Amino acid sequence: MTSPPIAPGTRLERDSEGTISVQPFSYPLSAALSPQARGMLAAAFSRPAGAGDMPSPGNCTSEEEYRQKVDAFRIQLDTMMAGPMIDRLLQAYPVRISQGKIAGVRVEEFEPEEGVRRDRVLINLHGGAFCCGAGTIGRVESIPVAHMGKYRVVSVDYRQAYEHRFPAASEDVAMVYEALLKDYPAANIGIYGASAGGSLASQATAWIIDKGLPVPGAIGIFAAGTGGAGDSDWISQIGTGNHPPFHGWSGLRNSDIGYFAGTDPTDPLVDPRLAPVEFRAKFPPSLIITGTRAFDLSPALATHRALCQAGVDAQLHVFDGLGHAFFYDAMTPESLDAYATILRFFERHLGA
């Protein structure tokens, strides 16, 4: 049974601090969605509440509880969630996959079956809340890009929680990047990631700048921002059938448990959005992709503003009615549009 829409003329209650109290109402899917995207969201909403939720340090009372939740979720993610998705992707977008190490860091490499471009390379940083996703979400993010764009994609199995702490992931990305500089000009290397990997793309870029390495040709910050909170903490939860507010992003950065334990959340290498404008101005062209029902919308907006204020060529694409990392389902028109946007961006900026 759905709640009735807000009746015309209904006076919503507002207090002196600006908080608005809303009576129960219906919130339909966006009219802008394709039939395929509507089906994708309907399937997602049919799952039990809480199913598939990644463990957040902010929701744990001890490191041991966090470790147990991470271990359980890694199994669920690899076998029940990402596994079937990878099978579908490989059927639609066949690629060659190989495992190895670069500069001592484990990587998985993807190339199209024919016609790979040898003059440029992309580094992928997988999502997974800085605690999971290696070997699965990396494939979800890399297969379509390698196939559609004819790119060599190097997906980095960076160190993460619960086993490691910041700045381990940034260090790993920088080592892989520095090794690739022996074979490619910096201008021909792109870095991208989604969710935690999108945030890491900005952190790793800040790390590269801080260490005096040449900056990559372009970066992609997808389903993420470098930090910040706002309306999406509330709207995203309502729009995806959950109870607001969303504390996962701030809980990840402001906890004494997990990857960022012991860090200063205002450290520019943790949140490059807060770096001095002169530092932010060194960022390469940056593409930011999010959705109106994504919890990462406010961080994405804040990141875009921070880069634009520093004069960086930053593009922001917001997809109507879609949630966090919607493009992981690479079969909908909206996802194909997102991947086409990504490939146009790297085509334009790499090698420039």
C-alpha positions as CSV (number, residue, x, y, z in Angstrom):
1,M,0.0,0.0,0.0
2,T,1.4,3.4,-1.0
3,S,1.1,6.6,0.9
4,P,-1.1,9.3,-0.7
5,P,0.6,12.2,-2.4
6,I,0.8,15.5,-0.6
7,A,-2.7,17.0,-1.1
8,P,-2.9,20.4,-2.8
9,G,-3.1,23.2,-0.3
10,T,-1.7,21.1,2.6
11,R,0.4,23.2,4.9
12,L,3.7,21.5,5.8
13,E,5.0,22.2,9.2
14,R,8.2,24.2,9.5
15,D,10.0,25.1,12.7
16,S,12.2,28.1,13.4
17,E,15.4,26.4,12.3
18,G,14.0,25.6,8.9
19,T,13.2,21.9,9.4
20,I,10.2,20.8,7.3
21,S,8.0,18.0,8.6
22,V,6.1,16.2,5.8
23,Q,3.1,13.9,6.2
24,P,3.2,10.5,4.5
25,F,3.3,10.8,0.7
26,S,4.0,8.8,-2.4
27,Y,7.3,9.3,-4.2
28,P,7.1,7.7,-7.7
29,L,10.0,6.8,-9.9
30,S,11.3,9.6,-12.1
31,A,9.3,10.1,-15.3
32,A,12.7,10.6,-17.0
33,L,13.7,7.0,-16.6
34,S,13.9,4.4,-19.4
35,P,11.8,1.2,-19.1
36,Q,15.0,-0.7,-18.5
37,A,16.1,1.6,-15.7
38,R,12.6,1.4,-14.1
39,G,12.9,-2.4,-14.2
40,M,16.4,-2.3,-12.6
41,L,15.1,-0.1,-9.8
42,A,12.0,-2.1,-9.2
43,A,14.2,-5.2,-8.8
44,A,16.4,-3.4,-6.4
45,F,13.5,-2.2,-4.3
46,S,12.1,-5.8,-4.1
47,R,15.1,-6.8,-2.0
48,P,14.6,-6.9,1.7
49,A,15.5,-3.7,3.6
50,G,19.2,-3.8,4.5
51,A,20.1,-6.5,2.0
52,G,23.4,-5.7,0.3
53,D,24.3,-2.8,2.6
54,M,28.0,-2.4,2.9
55,P,29.5,-2.4,6.4
56,S,30.2,1.0,7.8
57,P,32.6,1.8,10.6
58,G,30.2,4.4,11.9
59,N,27.6,1.6,12.6
60,C,30.0,-0.6,14.5
61,T,31.0,-0.5,18.2
62,S,34.3,-2.3,17.9
63,E,37.0,-3.2,15.4
64,E,36.1,-6.9,15.9
65,E,32.4,-6.2,15.0
66,Y,33.6,-4.4,11.9
67,R,35.9,-7.2,10.8
68,Q,33.1,-9.7,11.2
69,K,30.7,-7.6,9.1
70,V,33.4,-7.0,6.4
71,D,34.2,-10.7,6.2
72,A,30.6,-11.7,5.8
73,F,29.9,-8.9,3.2
74,R,32.9,-9.8,1.1
75,I,31.5,-13.3,0.6
76,Q,28.0,-12.0,-0.2
77,L,29.4,-9.4,-2.6
78,D,31.6,-11.8,-4.5
79,T,29.2,-14.8,-4.8
80,M,25.7,-13.4,-4.8
81,M,25.9,-9.8,-6.1
82,A,28.9,-9.1,-8.3
83,G,29.4,-12.6,-9.6
84,P,26.2,-12.9,-11.7
85,M,26.7,-9.3,-12.9
86,I,30.2,-10.1,-14.1
87,D,28.9,-13.1,-16.1
88,R,26.4,-10.9,-17.9
89,L,29.0,-8.2,-18.6
90,L,31.5,-10.7,-20.1
91,Q,28.8,-12.0,-22.4
92,A,27.9,-8.5,-23.6
93,Y,31.4,-7.0,-23.5
94,P,34.0,-9.7,-24.1
95,V,37.5,-8.8,-23.0
96,R,40.8,-10.5,-22.1
97,I,41.6,-10.5,-18.4
98,S,45.0,-11.2,-16.8
99,Q,46.3,-11.0,-13.2
100,G,49.7,-9.8,-12.1
101,K,51.7,-7.2,-10.2
102,I,52.9,-3.7,-11.0
103,A,55.5,-2.2,-8.7
104,G,54.6,-5.0,-6.2
105,V,50.9,-4.1,-6.2
106,R,48.4,-6.7,-7.3
107,V,46.5,-5.7,-10.4
108,E,44.0,-7.1,-12.9
109,E,44.3,-6.0,-16.5
110,F,41.6,-5.8,-19.1
111,E,41.9,-5.5,-22.9
112,P,39.4,-5.8,-25.7
113,E,39.7,-8.9,-27.7
114,E,41.1,-6.9,-30.6
115,G,42.0,-3.3,-31.5
116,V,43.4,-2.3,-28.1
117,R,44.9,1.3,-28.1
118,R,48.6,1.1,-27.2
119,D,49.1,4.9,-26.8
120,R,47.2,5.4,-23.6
121,V,46.0,3.5,-20.5
122,L,43.4,3.8,-17.8
123,I,43.8,3.0,-14.1
124,N,40.6,1.7,-12.4
125,L,40.1,2.0,-8.7
126,H,37.2,-0.3,-7.6
127,G,34.4,0.6,-5.3
128,G,33.6,-1.2,-2.0
129,A,33.6,1.3,0.9
130,F,37.4,0.9,1.3
131,C,36.9,-2.6,2.6
132,C,35.9,-4.9,-0.3
133,G,35.3,-5.2,-4.0
134,A,38.8,-6.3,-5.1
135,G,38.5,-8.7,-8.0
136,T,34.8,-8.3,-8.4
137,I,33.8,-4.6,-8.5
138,G,37.0,-3.9,-10.3
139,R,35.7,-6.2,-13.1
140,V,32.3,-4.5,-13.1
141,E,33.9,-1.1,-13.6
142,S,36.6,-2.2,-16.0
143,I,34.9,-4.6,-18.5
144,P,32.6,-2.1,-20.2
145,V,35.3,0.6,-20.5
146,A,37.9,-1.8,-21.9
147,H,35.5,-3.2,-24.4
148,M,33.7,-0.1,-25.5
149,G,36.7,2.2,-25.5
150,K,39.4,-0.2,-26.7
151,Y,41.5,0.7,-23.7
152,R,44.0,-1.2,-21.6
153,V,42.5,-0.9,-18.1
154,V,44.7,-1.6,-15.1
155,S,42.5,-2.3,-12.1
156,V,44.4,-1.8,-8.8
157,D,43.9,-4.2,-5.9
158,Y,44.8,-1.5,-3.4
159,R,45.2,-2.1,0.3
160,Q,42.1,-1.4,2.3
161,A,40.4,-2.0,5.6
162,Y,40.1,-3.8,7.8
163,E,43.6,-5.0,7.2
164,H,45.1,-1.6,6.4
165,R,44.7,2.1,7.1
166,F,45.0,5.4,5.2
167,P,47.1,6.2,3.2
168,A,47.8,2.6,2.1
169,A,45.5,2.8,-0.9
170,S,46.9,6.2,-2.1
171,E,50.4,4.8,-1.9
172,D,49.5,1.7,-3.9
173,V,47.8,3.8,-6.7
174,A,50.8,6.1,-6.8
175,M,53.2,3.2,-7.1
176,V,51.3,1.7,-10.0
177,Y,51.0,5.1,-11.6
178,E,54.7,5.8,-11.3
179,A,55.5,2.5,-12.9
180,L,53.2,3.1,-15.8
181,L,55.0,6.5,-16.4
182,K,57.9,4.4,-17.7
183,D,55.8,3.3,-20.6
184,Y,53.3,6.2,-21.1
185,P,53.5,10.0,-20.8
186,A,51.5,11.3,-17.9
187,A,49.1,13.1,-20.3
188,N,48.2,9.7,-21.7
189,I,47.3,8.1,-18.4
190,G,43.7,8.4,-16.9
191,I,42.6,7.4,-13.4
192,Y,38.9,6.7,-12.6
193,G,36.9,4.9,-10.0
194,A,33.4,4.7,-8.6
195,S,32.1,4.9,-5.0
196,A,35.1,4.5,-2.7
197,G,37.2,4.2,-5.9
198,G,35.9,7.6,-7.1
199,S,36.9,9.2,-3.8
200,L,40.2,7.4,-4.0
201,A,40.8,8.8,-7.5
202,S,40.8,12.2,-6.0
203,Q,42.8,11.2,-3.0
204,A,45.4,9.5,-5.2
205,T,45.6,12.5,-7.4
206,A,46.2,14.7,-4.4
207,W,48.9,12.2,-3.3
208,I,50.5,12.3,-6.7
209,I,50.6,16.1,-6.7
210,D,51.9,16.2,-3.1
211,K,54.8,13.9,-4.0
212,G,55.7,16.1,-7.0
213,L,54.9,13.5,-9.7
214,P,53.5,14.7,-13.0
215,V,49.7,14.7,-12.9
216,P,47.6,12.3,-15.0
217,G,45.9,13.5,-18.2
218,A,42.4,13.3,-16.7
219,I,40.5,11.6,-13.8
220,G,37.0,10.3,-13.3
221,I,35.2,10.6,-9.9
222,F,32.1,8.5,-10.3
223,A,29.3,7.9,-7.7
224,A,31.4,9.8,-5.2
225,G,32.9,13.1,-4.1
226,T,36.0,13.9,-2.0
227,G,33.8,14.8,0.9
228,G,30.9,17.0,2.0
229,A,27.3,16.5,3.2
230,G,24.0,18.0,2.3
231,D,20.5,17.3,1.0
232,S,21.4,14.0,-0.5
233,D,21.9,12.5,3.0
234,W,18.1,12.7,3.2
235,I,16.7,12.8,-0.3
236,S,18.7,9.7,-1.4
237,Q,17.3,7.6,1.4
238,I,13.7,8.6,0.7
239,G,14.2,8.1,-3.0
240,T,15.6,4.6,-2.6
241,G,13.0,3.4,0.0
242,N,15.2,3.8,3.1
243,H,14.9,5.8,6.3
244,P,16.9,9.0,6.3
245,P,19.4,10.3,7.1
246,F,22.4,8.5,5.5
247,H,25.5,8.5,7.7
248,G,27.7,6.1,5.7
249,W,29.9,8.8,4.1
250,S,30.5,10.8,7.3
251,G,30.7,7.5,9.3
252,L,33.5,6.3,7.0
253,R,35.6,9.4,7.5
254,N,34.9,10.2,11.1
255,S,35.3,6.9,12.9
256,D,38.1,5.4,15.0
257,I,37.3,2.1,13.2
258,G,38.1,1.2,9.6
259,Y,40.3,2.6,6.8
260,F,40.3,6.2,8.0
261,A,40.8,5.5,11.7
262,G,43.1,8.0,13.3
263,T,43.1,10.4,10.3
264,D,42.1,14.1,10.4
265,P,39.0,14.4,8.1
266,T,40.1,17.9,7.2
267,D,43.5,16.6,5.9
268,P,43.7,17.7,2.2
269,L,45.1,14.2,1.3
270,V,41.9,12.7,2.9
271,D,39.5,15.3,1.5
272,P,41.2,17.2,-1.4
273,R,38.1,19.5,-1.6
274,L,39.6,21.2,1.5
275,A,43.0,21.8,0.0
276,P,44.2,25.3,-0.6
277,V,43.0,26.7,-3.9
278,E,46.6,26.7,-5.3
279,F,46.8,23.0,-4.6
280,R,43.4,22.2,-6.1
281,A,44.3,24.2,-9.2
282,K,46.9,21.5,-10.0
283,F,44.2,18.9,-10.6
284,P,43.8,17.6,-14.2
285,P,40.5,17.8,-16.1
286,S,38.0,15.9,-13.9
287,L,34.7,14.2,-14.8
288,I,32.1,13.7,-12.0
289,I,29.0,11.5,-12.5
290,T,26.2,11.1,-10.0
291,G,22.4,10.8,-9.8
292,T,19.6,12.7,-8.2
293,R,18.8,9.9,-5.8
294,A,22.4,9.0,-5.0
295,F,23.7,9.6,-1.5
296,D,26.9,10.8,-3.2
297,L,25.1,13.7,-4.9
298,S,26.0,16.3,-2.3
299,P,29.7,15.3,-2.1
300,A,29.8,15.3,-5.9
301,L,28.4,18.8,-6.0
302,A,30.8,20.0,-3.4
303,T,33.7,18.5,-5.2
304,H,32.7,20.0,-8.5
305,R,32.4,23.4,-6.9
306,A,35.8,23.1,-5.2
307,L,37.5,22.2,-8.5
308,C,35.7,24.9,-10.5
309,Q,36.6,27.5,-7.9
310,A,40.3,26.6,-8.5
311,G,39.9,26.9,-12.2
312,V,40.0,23.2,-13.0
313,D,38.2,21.9,-16.1
314,A,35.6,20.0,-14.1
315,Q,32.5,18.5,-15.7
316,L,29.5,17.4,-13.7
317,H,26.8,15.0,-15.1
318,V,23.8,14.3,-12.9
319,F,21.3,11.6,-14.1
320,D,17.7,12.1,-13.1
321,G,16.0,9.6,-10.8
322,L,19.1,7.3,-10.4
323,G,20.9,6.2,-7.4
324,H,24.4,5.3,-6.3
325,A,26.6,3.7,-9.0
326,F,23.6,3.1,-11.2
327,F,25.9,2.4,-14.2
328,Y,27.1,-0.8,-12.7
329,D,24.1,-2.3,-14.6
330,A,25.7,-1.6,-17.9
331,M,22.6,-2.7,-19.9
332,T,20.3,0.3,-19.4
333,P,20.2,3.3,-21.8
334,E,21.2,5.6,-18.9
335,S,24.3,3.4,-18.1
336,L,25.3,3.3,-21.8
337,D,25.0,7.1,-21.9
338,A,27.2,7.3,-18.8
339,Y,29.9,5.1,-20.3
340,A,29.7,7.0,-23.6
341,T,30.2,10.2,-21.5
342,I,33.2,8.7,-19.8
343,L,34.8,7.6,-23.1
344,R,34.2,10.9,-24.8
345,F,35.9,12.6,-21.8
346,F,39.0,10.5,-21.8
347,E,39.2,10.7,-25.6
348,R,39.1,14.4,-25.5
349,H,41.7,14.9,-22.7
350,L,44.2,12.1,-22.8
351,G,47.1,12.9,-24.9
352,A,46.1,16.6,-25.0
